[in-house]
């Protein structure tokens, strides 16, 4: 099962603003074209993977968070707690409406559009998960 990741308005705003400013410079500036092209390529290399690859997969007894170029997996039977957080620390989430999924060995943060679907699916597979 695939659950879509959540991308907040502020993330889109940063992406569109950075792209817009760089594009404006490329169109209207006759100086520093190389730096502007490099800047545009960097912005797209950072933001596009996050926008295009932002979801959670539940299959084969594992929960896997895909975010940009990275992915983290947790065996579902090892998940002990899921809690909501708005903590702005660096994590695999493009929204401040985040979940911390804690297992016996590790912890992963994500943000999904349909939390209830995630909770219900995980509780069916592991009824011992504590949800806060």
Secondary structure, 3 states (H helix, E strand, C coil): CEEEECECHHHHHHHHHHHHHHHHHHHHCCCCHHHHHHHHHHHHHHHHHHHHCEEEEEECCEEEEEECCEEEEEEHHHEEEEEEECCCCCCCCECCCEEEEEECCCEEEECECCHHHHHHHHHHHCCCCEEC
